[in-house]
Amino acid sequence: MFYNKSLILLMIFTFCFHVFAQSQKKYGTWKVERYTDNKGYLTILPNNKFSFYEKTADSESLSEGNWTLQNNLLILNSVMPKTCLYVSHFSLLCPEMMERIKKKIVTTKDNCRPKIETKFFIEFFNEKFLMKKNSLIYLNQRDADCENKQKIFKIYR
């Protein structure tokens, strides 16, 4: 009888530990490589918030927002900051798309001029990532003009 109770307790403990370990995999910080010379970090917090920070040789980018999880699909949406910053998108745009939007400079507030011209707000708008072991696979939605021209991001722990 004692042996059966011990076995049942061991099985329950093992199951609980496995569930806890699986839940911890989604939280934490991932390294993000979008450019060859960048250092980026995406942090997923247990309270359904995220933060993103990236630094290149000549600029700095940041974002904060909310995340949801549907099965293994992580979906990120930014919350606009109160400060005035230039807005860029997490998805790197192909040259054709860049030419289309160059004429319209977007900022986090209407009619503002950022004090620091090398600091950007990165907008995540329903950005989807597939969670696989210790990496995130970015599932960017491609524009027809950009098909097969966008760089594959490296996102890992």
FIRO-450310 format. One record per residue (C-alpha): residue number from 1; residue in three letters; x, y, z. Coordinates in Angstrom, 3 decimals, padded with zeros to 6 digits. Layout:
% FIRO-450310
+-----+------+----------+----------+----------+
: seq : type :     east :    north :       up :
+-----+------+----------+----------+----------+
: NUM :  Ala :        X :        Y :        Z :
...
+-----+------+----------+----------+----------+
% end
This chain:
% FIRO-450310
+-----+------+----------+----------+----------+
: seq : type :     east :    north :       up :
+-----+------+----------+----------+----------+
:   1 :  Met :  000.000 :  000.000 :  000.000 :
:   2 :  Phe :  002.813 :  002.414 :  000.912 :
:   3 :  Tyr :  004.531 :  001.579 : -002.389 :
:   4 :  Asn :  001.366 :  002.457 : -004.394 :
:   5 :  Lys :  000.947 :  005.822 : -002.629 :
:   6 :  Ser :  004.596 :  006.662 : -003.205 :
:   7 :  Leu :  004.317 :  005.773 : -006.873 :
:   8 :  Ile :  001.179 :  007.886 : -007.274 :
:   9 :  Leu :  002.844 :  010.850 : -005.516 :
:  10 :  Leu :  005.919 :  010.473 : -007.717 :
:  11 :  Met :  003.746 :  010.435 : -010.846 :
:  12 :  Ile :  001.841 :  013.546 : -009.710 :
:  13 :  Phe :  005.101 :  015.355 : -008.888 :
:  14 :  Thr :  006.596 :  014.405 : -012.268 :
:  15 :  Phe :  003.498 :  015.603 : -014.111 :
:  16 :  Cys :  003.402 :  018.910 : -012.195 :
:  17 :  Phe :  007.106 :  019.485 : -012.808 :
:  18 :  His :  006.640 :  018.770 : -016.529 :
:  19 :  Val :  003.707 :  021.239 : -016.767 :
:  20 :  Phe :  005.705 :  023.876 : -014.862 :
:  21 :  Ala :  008.785 :  023.369 : -017.066 :
:  22 :  Gln :  006.690 :  023.667 : -020.241 :
:  23 :  Ser :  005.082 :  026.903 : -019.033 :
:  24 :  Gln :  008.495 :  028.395 : -018.235 :
:  25 :  Lys :  009.739 :  027.845 : -021.811 :
:  26 :  Lys :  007.478 :  030.570 : -023.179 :
:  27 :  Tyr :  008.763 :  033.207 : -020.751 :
:  28 :  Gly :  012.177 :  034.771 : -020.896 :
:  29 :  Thr :  014.448 :  036.591 : -023.311 :
:  30 :  Trp :  015.256 :  035.681 : -026.887 :
:  31 :  Lys :  018.076 :  037.107 : -028.975 :
:  32 :  Val :  016.836 :  038.605 : -032.239 :
:  33 :  Glu :  018.967 :  039.038 : -035.361 :
:  34 :  Arg :  017.212 :  041.107 : -038.022 :
:  35 :  Tyr :  020.319 :  042.785 : -039.448 :
:  36 :  Thr :  023.913 :  041.638 : -039.640 :
:  37 :  Asp :  025.159 :  044.298 : -037.204 :
:  38 :  Asn :  022.310 :  044.392 : -034.679 :
:  39 :  Lys :  021.806 :  043.154 : -031.153 :
:  40 :  Gly :  018.137 :  042.672 : -030.379 :
:  41 :  Tyr :  016.296 :  041.185 : -027.428 :
:  42 :  Leu :  012.656 :  040.147 : -027.132 :
:  43 :  Thr :  011.461 :  039.508 : -023.573 :
:  44 :  Ile :  008.201 :  037.651 : -022.936 :
:  45 :  Leu :  006.866 :  038.218 : -019.414 :
:  46 :  Pro :  004.389 :  036.022 : -017.469 :
:  47 :  Asn :  001.873 :  038.910 : -017.169 :
:  48 :  Asn :  001.159 :  038.831 : -020.937 :
:  49 :  Lys :  003.484 :  041.789 : -021.584 :
:  50 :  Phe :  006.544 :  041.905 : -023.816 :
:  51 :  Ser :  009.421 :  044.262 : -024.446 :
:  52 :  Phe :  011.750 :  044.561 : -027.411 :
:  53 :  Tyr :  015.088 :  046.356 : -027.576 :
:  54 :  Glu :  017.495 :  046.536 : -030.491 :
:  55 :  Lys :  020.738 :  048.392 : -031.102 :
:  56 :  Thr :  022.663 :  048.824 : -034.323 :
:  57 :  Ala :  025.778 :  050.853 : -035.017 :
:  58 :  Asp :  023.755 :  054.013 : -035.659 :
:  59 :  Ser :  020.310 :  053.547 : -034.081 :
:  60 :  Glu :  018.335 :  052.235 : -031.140 :
:  61 :  Ser :  014.827 :  050.735 : -031.288 :
:  62 :  Leu :  012.320 :  049.687 : -028.654 :
:  63 :  Ser :  008.789 :  048.447 : -028.180 :
:  64 :  Glu :  006.451 :  047.253 : -025.458 :
:  65 :  Gly :  003.068 :  045.661 : -025.641 :
:  66 :  Asn :  000.869 :  042.666 : -025.036 :
:  67 :  Trp :  001.057 :  039.065 : -026.126 :
:  68 :  Thr : -001.404 :  036.221 : -026.507 :
:  69 :  Leu : -000.753 :  032.548 : -027.088 :
:  70 :  Gln : -002.928 :  030.327 : -029.276 :
:  71 :  Asn : -001.564 :  026.786 : -029.117 :
:  72 :  Asn :  002.109 :  027.334 : -030.062 :
:  73 :  Leu :  001.431 :  030.618 : -031.881 :
:  74 :  Leu :  002.669 :  033.718 : -030.047 :
:  75 :  Ile :  000.991 :  036.967 : -031.200 :
:  76 :  Leu :  002.505 :  040.357 : -030.300 :
:  77 :  Asn :  000.837 :  043.782 : -030.407 :
:  78 :  Ser :  002.606 :  046.993 : -029.393 :
:  79 :  Val :  001.232 :  049.766 : -027.229 :
:  80 :  Met :  002.192 :  053.234 : -028.513 :
:  81 :  Pro :  004.509 :  055.118 : -026.161 :
:  82 :  Lys :  003.665 :  058.604 : -024.902 :
:  83 :  Thr :  006.942 :  060.057 : -026.175 :
:  84 :  Cys :  007.494 :  061.208 : -029.741 :
:  85 :  Leu :  009.515 :  058.674 : -031.762 :
:  86 :  Tyr :  009.789 :  057.633 : -035.372 :
:  87 :  Val :  007.859 :  054.424 : -036.070 :
:  88 :  Ser :  009.328 :  051.438 : -037.843 :
:  89 :  His :  007.909 :  047.955 : -038.274 :
:  90 :  Phe :  009.267 :  044.709 : -036.892 :
:  91 :  Ser :  008.959 :  043.107 : -040.302 :
:  92 :  Leu :  011.816 :  044.316 : -042.473 :
:  93 :  Leu :  010.419 :  045.757 : -045.643 :
:  94 :  Cys :  011.726 :  044.850 : -049.055 :
:  95 :  Pro :  013.065 :  047.721 : -051.235 :
:  96 :  Glu :  009.809 :  048.036 : -053.186 :
:  97 :  Met :  007.785 :  048.587 : -050.012 :
:  98 :  Met :  010.398 :  050.978 : -048.591 :
:  99 :  Glu :  010.060 :  053.215 : -051.651 :
: 100 :  Arg :  006.281 :  053.360 : -051.195 :
: 101 :  Ile :  006.425 :  054.475 : -047.570 :
: 102 :  Lys :  009.470 :  056.773 : -047.694 :
: 103 :  Lys :  007.247 :  059.711 : -048.576 :
: 104 :  Lys :  005.222 :  059.331 : -045.393 :
: 105 :  Ile :  007.203 :  059.620 : -042.182 :
: 106 :  Val :  005.268 :  058.083 : -039.292 :
: 107 :  Thr :  005.683 :  059.115 : -035.664 :
: 108 :  Thr :  004.087 :  057.855 : -032.457 :
: 109 :  Lys :  002.142 :  061.137 : -032.092 :
: 110 :  Asp :  000.586 :  063.316 : -034.769 :
: 111 :  Asn :  002.636 :  066.343 : -035.853 :
: 112 :  Cys :  005.562 :  065.741 : -033.529 :
: 113 :  Arg :  009.276 :  065.882 : -034.217 :
: 114 :  Pro :  011.391 :  063.385 : -032.244 :
: 115 :  Lys :  014.162 :  064.911 : -030.132 :
: 116 :  Ile :  016.425 :  061.930 : -030.829 :
: 117 :  Glu :  016.480 :  061.088 : -034.518 :
: 118 :  Thr :  018.275 :  057.773 : -034.070 :
: 119 :  Lys :  015.750 :  056.249 : -031.659 :
: 120 :  Phe :  012.781 :  054.338 : -033.092 :
: 121 :  Phe :  009.604 :  052.737 : -031.868 :
: 122 :  Ile :  009.189 :  049.280 : -033.423 :
: 123 :  Glu :  005.553 :  048.513 : -034.081 :
: 124 :  Phe :  004.351 :  044.948 : -033.612 :
: 125 :  Phe :  000.910 :  044.617 : -035.180 :
: 126 :  Asn : -000.432 :  041.066 : -034.904 :
: 127 :  Glu :  003.097 :  039.766 : -035.442 :
: 128 :  Lys :  003.007 :  035.985 : -035.250 :
: 129 :  Phe :  005.734 :  033.639 : -034.023 :
: 130 :  Leu :  005.717 :  029.864 : -033.844 :
: 131 :  Met :  007.218 :  028.642 : -030.561 :
: 132 :  Lys :  009.520 :  025.664 : -031.138 :
: 133 :  Lys :  011.798 :  024.447 : -028.350 :
: 134 :  Asn :  014.320 :  027.259 : -027.740 :
: 135 :  Ser :  013.496 :  029.354 : -030.778 :
: 136 :  Leu :  010.738 :  031.486 : -032.204 :
: 137 :  Ile :  009.972 :  031.282 : -035.903 :
: 138 :  Tyr :  008.661 :  034.574 : -037.261 :
: 139 :  Leu :  005.674 :  034.042 : -039.535 :
: 140 :  Asn :  005.685 :  037.381 : -041.329 :
: 141 :  Gln :  002.883 :  038.180 : -043.713 :
: 142 :  Arg :  004.515 :  039.039 : -047.011 :
: 143 :  Asp :  003.289 :  041.603 : -049.471 :
: 144 :  Ala :  002.901 :  040.272 : -053.025 :
: 145 :  Asp :  005.577 :  042.745 : -054.207 :
: 146 :  Cys :  008.049 :  041.407 : -051.659 :
: 147 :  Glu :  007.644 :  037.693 : -052.110 :
: 148 :  Asn :  010.848 :  035.799 : -051.287 :
: 149 :  Lys :  012.795 :  039.037 : -050.798 :
: 150 :  Gln :  012.555 :  039.349 : -047.039 :
: 151 :  Lys :  015.332 :  038.162 : -044.790 :
: 152 :  Ile :  014.816 :  035.218 : -042.442 :
: 153 :  Phe :  015.178 :  036.396 : -038.844 :
: 154 :  Lys :  017.134 :  034.437 : -036.263 :
: 155 :  Ile :  015.330 :  034.350 : -032.916 :
: 156 :  Tyr :  016.832 :  032.091 : -030.285 :
: 157 :  Arg :  017.763 :  031.780 : -026.593 :
+-----+------+----------+----------+----------+
% end
